[in-house]
Amino acid sequence: MRVVIAGAGLAGLSCGKYLVDKGHIPIILEARDVLGGKVAAWKDEDGDWYETGLHIFFGAYPNMLQLFKELDIEDRLQWKSHSMIFNQPSEPGTYSRFDFPDIPAPVNGVSAILSNNDMLSWNEKILFGLGLVPAMLRGQKYLDKCDRKSWTDWLREHNIPERVNDEVFIAMSKALNFIGPDEISSTVLLTALNRFLQEKNGSKMAFLDGAPPERLCQPMVDYITARGGEVHMNSPLRQINLNEDSTVKSFTIASLNENEKKELTADAYVSAMPVDLLKLMIPNQWKGIDAFSKLEGLNGVPVINIHLWFDKKLTDIDHLLFSRSPLLSVYADMSITCKEYEDPDRSMLELVFAPAKDWINRSDQDIVDATMEELKKLFPTHFMGDDKTKLRKYKVVKTPRSVYKAVPGCQEFRPSQKSPIKNFFLAGDYTMQKYLASMEGAVLSGKLCAESINKEFSKTPQNVS
């Protein structure tokens, strides 16, 4: 069976991979000249990579880790020590760590929290721990129910001191969805904490050993094409054409010459585009259908990713760092954490600027200047004196609409991978799956989408966990 998929991000490529596993023929169309969607990356004039985002792989990503195993590229994940490391704004240049011992969950997580005395008092730890008990015991239904509250509201409801937010969860909420705890749905934080506490290695982190388009996406393309599938770049979807019964007749695709268009037909069709692009493509005949009209409640959040190349080393920490800065979310010295970007003498910091809504339209120079002011607080000894560290070059990557903004109440707007249209399906981290807006959510959505297609068109459906 032929299946046309619009979008070669993780969701579209995952969908294609699992379709070929079931004997179908996916034809994947990518609008740009680069694979990966939200994990895209490019090389600059010096041959250095710069990426759409700072991408971290967690132990609590079972579908992603299974995908690496099936592609035989597990060795490309560079696992770091089982820790979470936070900058200390009150003591510039110092760090506070949550170190997870090698013992079963949730004891390792409880131990990590209790052994950290820099950020939370014993009273705050106890109150926070008691508040988490329902999330750990009552399961997914409880987590989904909490979508009506922001994380800050959830903390207040459980009488957890506001300082817990200030010390830990401002940084974590910005890392998870690029917005603050007053905006983010409590379901997002509770889901992450549930996975981190319930699974021994849930919060353990890994970096990819190089740029995602080459080290993760290309192996997926190779896997798909080796089994009869196709992947076409520079092929943007321009129109979804319908039959009289409102099912999909064809996709109109543009070529490099925008004046040239062609129609592709198939047995089934998939949108693996970001939700904001899909909303622009929905045919008028579908706009009154509940599943499509609800998409208006999902909107991408702006994200800015910054790359700064310096003439000296700023840190020797081989890990993700939570900046606890008002402007910056997380950062890492990629010259240490990533094999392909390694430089023994000079640092390349990759930083996530969040929340970005007030900065997305500012100039790159304004953003870099503001970032450098924050870095002077994080690395005070490196930017003073006669031999201070110098910025060699920079790249700023703006994504005006990235993952969907996970505000309270948006769970009800998320669609199933199987749409109301018999031969039209959806893949993307915004679709309904328990890993929300993440790389794991994108991969799982593609897997579930392939399963939905197979069930719809096959007499012998197979189960996908």
C-alpha positions as CSV (number, residue, x, y, z in Angstrom):
1,M,0.0,0.0,0.0
2,R,1.3,3.5,-0.9
3,V,1.2,6.1,1.8
4,V,2.3,9.7,1.2
5,I,3.7,11.5,4.2
6,A,4.1,15.3,4.3
7,G,7.1,16.1,6.6
8,A,10.5,14.5,7.2
9,G,10.9,15.4,10.9
10,L,11.1,12.7,13.5
11,A,7.3,12.0,13.3
12,G,7.2,11.6,9.6
13,L,10.4,9.5,9.4
14,S,9.2,7.4,12.3
15,C,5.9,6.8,10.6
16,G,7.7,5.8,7.4
17,K,10.0,3.5,9.2
18,Y,7.2,1.6,10.9
19,L,5.2,1.5,7.7
20,V,7.9,-0.2,5.8
21,D,8.3,-2.7,8.7
22,K,4.6,-3.6,8.0
23,G,5.3,-4.1,4.3
24,H,3.8,-0.7,3.1
25,I,5.5,1.8,0.7
26,P,5.9,5.3,2.3
27,I,6.6,8.3,0.1
28,I,8.0,11.0,2.4
29,L,8.0,14.6,1.2
30,E,10.0,17.3,2.9
31,A,9.5,21.0,2.1
32,R,13.1,22.0,2.9
33,D,16.5,20.8,1.9
34,V,17.3,19.5,5.4
35,L,16.0,16.5,7.3
36,G,14.7,16.6,10.9
37,G,12.0,19.3,11.2
38,K,12.5,20.6,14.8
39,V,15.8,18.8,15.0
40,A,17.2,20.2,11.8
41,A,20.8,21.5,11.7
42,W,23.1,23.2,9.2
43,K,26.8,23.8,8.6
44,D,28.2,27.3,8.5
45,E,30.9,28.7,6.2
46,D,33.6,27.2,8.5
47,G,32.0,23.7,8.5
48,D,30.7,24.1,12.1
49,W,27.2,22.8,12.8
50,Y,24.4,24.9,14.3
51,E,21.1,23.4,15.3
52,T,17.4,24.2,15.7
53,G,17.5,23.3,19.4
54,L,19.6,21.7,22.2
55,H,18.4,18.1,21.9
56,I,18.6,15.8,25.0
57,F,17.7,12.1,25.0
58,F,16.4,10.7,28.3
59,G,16.3,7.2,29.7
60,A,12.5,7.7,29.9
61,Y,12.3,7.7,26.1
62,P,11.5,4.0,25.4
63,N,10.3,4.4,21.9
64,M,13.2,6.6,20.9
65,L,15.7,4.2,22.5
66,Q,14.0,1.3,20.7
67,L,14.3,3.1,17.4
68,F,18.0,3.6,18.0
69,K,18.3,-0.2,18.7
70,E,16.3,-1.1,15.5
71,L,18.5,1.2,13.4
72,D,21.6,-0.3,15.0
73,I,22.9,3.2,16.0
74,E,22.8,2.9,19.8
75,D,26.5,3.7,20.1
76,R,25.7,7.2,18.8
77,L,24.1,8.2,22.2
78,Q,26.6,9.7,24.6
79,W,25.3,9.0,28.1
80,K,26.2,11.4,30.8
81,S,26.4,10.9,34.6
82,H,23.0,10.4,36.2
83,S,22.7,14.0,37.5
84,M,20.8,17.2,37.1
85,I,23.1,20.3,37.5
86,F,21.8,23.8,38.2
87,N,23.7,27.1,38.3
88,Q,23.7,29.0,41.6
89,P,22.7,32.6,40.8
90,S,23.5,33.7,44.4
91,E,27.0,32.3,44.0
92,P,28.1,33.0,40.5
93,G,30.3,30.3,39.0
94,T,29.1,27.6,41.3
95,Y,26.7,24.7,40.7
96,S,24.2,22.6,42.7
97,R,23.7,18.9,41.8
98,F,21.1,16.3,42.1
99,D,23.0,13.0,41.8
100,F,21.0,9.8,41.4
101,P,22.6,6.8,43.0
102,D,22.7,3.4,41.2
103,I,19.8,1.9,43.2
104,P,16.2,1.1,42.1
105,A,13.5,3.8,41.5
106,P,12.0,5.7,43.1
107,V,14.5,5.4,45.9
108,N,17.3,6.8,43.7
109,G,15.2,9.9,42.9
110,V,14.2,10.5,46.5
111,S,17.8,10.1,47.5
112,A,18.9,12.7,44.9
113,I,16.4,15.2,46.2
114,L,17.1,14.6,49.9
115,S,20.9,14.8,49.4
116,N,20.8,18.2,47.8
117,N,20.9,20.8,50.6
118,D,21.7,23.9,48.4
119,M,18.4,24.6,46.8
120,L,15.6,23.3,49.1
121,S,15.1,23.2,52.8
122,W,14.0,19.9,54.5
123,N,10.5,21.3,55.0
124,E,10.2,22.2,51.3
125,K,11.4,18.8,50.3
126,I,8.9,17.0,52.6
127,L,6.0,19.2,51.4
128,F,6.9,18.7,47.7
129,G,7.3,14.9,48.2
130,L,3.9,14.6,49.8
131,G,2.4,16.6,46.9
132,L,3.9,14.1,44.4
133,V,2.4,11.0,46.0
134,P,-1.0,11.2,44.1
135,A,0.9,11.6,40.8
136,M,2.9,8.5,41.5
137,L,0.1,6.4,42.7
138,R,-3.0,7.4,40.6
139,G,-1.4,7.2,37.2
140,Q,-2.2,8.8,33.8
141,K,-5.8,9.7,34.6
142,Y,-4.7,11.9,37.4
143,L,-2.0,13.5,35.2
144,D,-4.5,14.3,32.5
145,K,-6.9,15.7,35.0
146,C,-4.3,18.1,36.2
147,D,-4.2,19.7,32.7
148,R,-6.7,22.3,34.0
149,K,-4.1,23.8,36.3
150,S,-0.9,25.6,35.7
151,W,2.2,24.2,37.5
152,T,2.1,27.2,39.8
153,D,-1.5,26.6,40.6
154,W,-0.8,22.9,41.3
155,L,1.9,23.8,43.8
156,R,-0.3,26.2,45.6
157,E,-3.2,23.7,45.7
158,H,-0.8,21.3,47.5
159,N,0.6,23.9,49.9
160,I,4.1,23.7,48.4
161,P,6.1,26.8,49.1
162,E,6.6,29.2,46.2
163,R,10.4,29.0,46.7
164,V,10.3,25.4,45.2
165,N,9.2,27.1,41.9
166,D,11.9,29.7,42.1
167,E,14.7,27.3,42.9
168,V,13.9,24.4,40.6
169,F,10.8,24.6,38.4
170,I,11.2,27.9,36.6
171,A,14.3,26.3,35.0
172,M,12.6,22.9,34.4
173,S,9.4,24.4,32.9
174,K,11.4,26.5,30.5
175,A,13.5,23.5,29.6
176,L,10.4,21.3,28.9
177,N,8.2,23.8,27.0
178,F,10.1,27.1,26.8
179,I,7.6,28.9,29.0
180,G,7.4,29.6,32.7
181,P,5.6,27.7,35.5
182,D,2.7,30.2,35.6
183,E,1.9,29.3,32.0
184,I,2.7,25.7,31.6
185,S,0.2,22.9,32.2
186,S,0.9,21.0,35.4
187,T,0.4,17.8,33.4
188,V,3.8,18.5,31.6
189,L,5.8,18.7,34.8
190,L,4.0,15.9,36.5
191,T,4.4,13.6,33.5
192,A,8.2,14.3,33.5
193,L,8.5,13.9,37.2
194,N,6.5,10.7,37.2
195,R,8.8,9.1,34.6
196,F,11.9,10.4,36.3
197,L,10.8,8.9,39.7
198,Q,9.2,5.7,38.5
199,E,12.1,4.6,36.2
200,K,15.6,4.0,37.5
201,N,17.3,5.7,34.5
202,G,14.3,7.9,33.6
203,S,16.2,11.2,34.2
204,K,19.5,10.0,32.8
205,M,20.5,12.1,29.8
206,A,22.4,11.5,26.6
207,F,23.7,13.8,23.8
208,L,23.8,12.6,20.2
209,D,27.4,12.3,19.0
210,G,26.8,14.7,16.1
211,A,24.2,16.7,14.2
212,P,20.7,15.1,14.2
213,P,20.1,15.2,10.4
214,E,23.2,13.1,9.8
215,R,23.4,10.9,12.9
216,L,19.7,10.1,13.5
217,C,17.5,11.2,10.5
218,Q,19.7,9.9,7.7
219,P,19.8,6.3,9.1
220,M,16.0,6.4,9.1
221,V,16.0,7.5,5.5
222,D,18.5,4.8,4.6
223,Y,16.4,2.2,6.4
224,I,13.2,3.3,4.6
225,T,14.7,3.5,1.1
226,A,16.5,0.2,1.4
227,R,13.0,-1.4,1.9
228,G,11.3,0.3,-1.0
229,G,10.2,3.6,0.5
230,E,11.0,7.0,-0.9
231,V,12.1,10.3,0.6
232,H,12.0,13.5,-1.5
233,M,13.5,16.9,-0.4
234,N,12.5,20.3,-1.6
235,S,8.9,19.0,-2.1
236,P,6.5,21.2,-0.1
237,L,2.8,20.3,0.2
238,R,0.8,23.0,-1.4
239,Q,-2.8,21.6,-1.3
240,I,-4.8,18.7,-0.1
241,N,-7.2,17.7,-2.9
242,L,-10.5,16.0,-2.0
243,N,-12.9,13.5,-3.5
244,E,-16.7,14.2,-3.4
245,D,-17.0,12.3,-0.2
246,S,-14.3,14.5,1.4
247,T,-11.7,11.8,1.5
248,V,-8.3,12.8,0.1
249,K,-7.9,12.4,-3.6
250,S,-4.2,13.6,-3.9
251,F,-1.5,15.9,-2.5
252,T,-0.4,18.8,-4.7
253,I,3.4,19.1,-4.4
254,A,5.5,22.0,-5.5
255,S,9.0,21.5,-7.1
256,L,12.0,23.7,-6.8
257,N,10.4,25.9,-9.5
258,E,7.3,27.1,-7.7
259,N,5.5,27.3,-11.1
260,E,5.8,23.6,-11.5
261,K,3.4,21.4,-9.4
262,K,2.4,17.8,-9.5
263,E,-0.2,15.6,-7.9
264,L,0.7,12.5,-5.9
265,T,-1.9,9.8,-5.3
266,A,-1.8,7.1,-2.7
267,D,-4.0,4.7,-0.6
268,A,-3.4,6.8,2.5
269,Y,-2.1,10.3,3.3
270,V,-0.3,11.6,6.4
271,S,0.4,15.1,7.7
272,A,3.6,15.0,9.7
273,M,3.9,18.8,9.5
274,P,3.9,21.1,12.6
275,V,0.3,21.8,13.8
276,D,0.6,25.5,12.7
277,L,1.4,24.5,9.1
278,L,-1.3,21.9,9.1
279,K,-3.9,24.5,10.1
280,L,-3.1,26.5,7.0
281,M,-3.5,23.4,4.8
282,I,-6.9,22.1,6.1
283,P,-9.4,22.1,3.2
284,N,-12.6,24.2,3.7
285,Q,-14.7,21.1,3.6
286,W,-13.0,19.9,6.8
287,K,-13.1,23.1,8.8
288,G,-16.4,22.3,10.5
289,I,-15.2,18.9,11.7
290,D,-14.5,18.9,15.4
291,A,-11.1,17.2,15.3
292,F,-9.8,19.9,12.9
293,S,-11.5,22.9,14.4
294,K,-10.1,22.1,17.8
295,L,-6.6,22.5,16.3
296,E,-7.1,26.2,16.7
297,G,-6.4,25.7,20.4
298,L,-2.9,24.5,19.7
299,N,-0.2,27.0,18.8
300,G,3.5,26.7,18.5
301,V,5.7,28.5,21.1
302,P,8.6,30.7,19.9
303,V,12.1,29.4,20.6
304,I,15.5,30.8,20.1
305,N,18.6,28.6,20.0
306,I,22.0,30.3,20.3
307,H,25.5,29.1,19.4
308,L,28.5,30.9,20.8
309,W,32.1,30.0,19.8
310,F,34.8,31.3,22.2
311,D,38.6,31.5,22.1
312,K,39.0,29.6,25.4
313,K,37.4,27.0,27.5
314,L,34.7,28.2,29.8
315,T,33.9,24.9,31.6
316,D,34.9,21.3,31.9
317,I,31.4,20.0,32.7
318,D,30.3,17.2,30.4
319,H,26.6,17.6,30.9
320,L,23.4,19.7,30.4
321,L,23.2,22.7,32.7
322,F,20.2,24.5,34.0
323,S,21.2,28.2,33.9
324,R,18.5,29.5,36.3
325,S,18.9,32.8,34.4
326,P,15.8,35.0,33.6
327,L,16.6,34.8,29.9
328,L,18.3,31.5,29.4
329,S,16.8,28.0,29.9
330,V,19.5,25.3,29.5
331,Y,22.9,25.2,27.9
332,A,25.8,22.9,27.3
333,D,29.4,23.2,26.2
334,M,29.0,21.2,23.0
335,S,32.8,21.1,22.5
336,I,32.8,18.6,25.5
337,T,29.4,16.9,25.4
338,C,29.3,16.1,21.6
339,K,32.0,14.0,19.9
340,E,31.7,15.7,16.5
341,Y,31.9,19.2,18.0
342,E,34.9,18.3,20.2
343,D,37.5,21.0,20.7
344,P,40.0,20.5,23.6
345,D,41.0,24.2,23.7
346,R,37.9,26.3,23.0
347,S,34.2,26.2,24.0
348,M,31.1,26.3,21.9
349,L,28.1,26.9,24.1
350,E,24.7,26.0,22.8
351,L,22.0,27.8,24.8
352,V,18.2,28.0,24.7
353,F,16.8,31.5,25.1
354,A,13.4,31.2,26.8
355,P,10.8,32.5,27.2
356,A,11.4,33.9,23.7
357,K,8.1,35.7,22.9
358,D,9.5,39.2,23.7
359,W,12.7,38.5,21.8
360,I,11.8,36.6,18.7
361,N,11.6,39.8,16.6
362,R,14.7,41.4,18.1
363,S,17.9,41.4,16.1
364,D,20.5,38.6,16.4
365,Q,22.9,41.1,17.9
366,D,20.5,42.2,20.6
367,I,19.9,38.6,21.6
368,V,23.6,37.8,21.7
369,D,24.4,40.9,23.7
370,A,21.7,40.0,26.2
371,T,23.1,36.4,26.4
372,M,26.6,37.6,26.9
373,E,25.5,39.7,29.9
374,E,23.9,36.6,31.4
375,L,27.1,34.6,30.8
376,K,29.1,37.1,32.6
377,K,27.1,36.2,35.7
378,L,27.4,32.5,35.1
379,F,31.2,32.6,34.4
380,P,32.3,35.8,36.2
381,T,36.1,35.1,36.2
382,H,36.2,34.4,32.4
383,F,35.0,37.8,31.3
384,M,37.1,40.2,33.3
385,G,40.7,41.3,33.4
386,D,43.3,41.6,30.6
387,D,43.0,38.0,29.4
388,K,39.2,37.7,29.3
389,T,37.5,35.2,27.1
390,K,36.5,36.5,23.6
391,L,33.6,35.6,21.5
392,R,34.8,34.4,18.1
393,K,31.5,34.0,16.3
394,Y,27.8,33.2,16.8
395,K,24.7,31.8,15.2
396,V,21.1,32.5,16.3
397,V,18.4,30.2,15.1
398,K,14.8,31.5,15.6
399,T,11.8,29.3,15.4
400,P,8.7,31.5,15.7
401,R,6.4,28.5,16.2
402,S,8.1,25.4,17.6
403,V,6.4,22.7,19.7
404,Y,2.8,23.4,20.8
405,K,2.5,25.7,23.8
406,A,1.4,23.3,26.6
407,V,-0.8,25.7,28.5
408,P,-3.6,24.5,30.8
409,G,-6.6,23.0,29.0
410,C,-4.9,22.2,25.7
411,Q,-5.0,18.4,26.1
412,E,-8.6,18.4,24.9
413,F,-7.5,20.0,21.6
414,R,-4.9,17.3,20.7
415,P,-6.2,14.9,18.0
416,S,-5.8,11.2,17.5
417,Q,-3.4,9.9,14.8
418,K,-6.5,8.6,13.1
419,S,-8.5,11.5,11.8
420,P,-12.3,11.5,11.0
421,I,-11.3,11.2,7.3
422,K,-10.9,7.6,6.4
423,N,-7.6,7.9,4.4
424,F,-6.0,10.8,6.2
425,F,-3.8,10.5,9.3
426,L,-1.8,12.7,11.6
427,A,1.7,12.4,13.1
428,G,3.4,14.9,15.3
429,D,4.2,15.5,19.0
430,Y,1.0,17.6,19.2
431,T,-1.1,14.5,18.5
432,M,-2.4,12.5,21.5
433,Q,0.3,10.4,23.2
434,K,1.6,10.5,26.7
435,Y,5.0,12.0,26.0
436,L,3.6,15.4,25.1
437,A,5.8,17.9,23.1
438,S,9.2,16.1,22.8
439,M,11.3,14.0,20.5
440,E,9.9,10.9,22.2
441,G,6.4,12.2,21.6
442,A,7.2,12.8,17.9
443,V,8.6,9.2,17.4
444,L,5.8,7.6,19.3
445,S,3.2,9.6,17.3
446,G,4.7,8.3,14.1
447,K,4.7,4.8,15.4
448,L,1.0,5.1,16.4
449,C,0.2,6.7,13.1
450,A,1.7,3.7,11.2
451,E,-0.3,1.4,13.4
452,S,-3.5,3.3,12.7
453,I,-2.9,3.1,9.0
454,N,-2.2,-0.6,9.2
455,K,-5.4,-1.3,11.2
456,E,-7.5,0.7,8.7
457,F,-6.2,-1.0,5.6
458,S,-5.0,-4.4,6.8
459,K,-7.0,-7.5,7.8
460,T,-4.2,-8.6,10.2
461,P,-3.5,-5.5,12.4
462,Q,-0.4,-5.7,14.7
463,N,0.0,-4.0,18.0
464,V,2.4,-1.2,18.8
465,S,3.2,-0.6,22.4
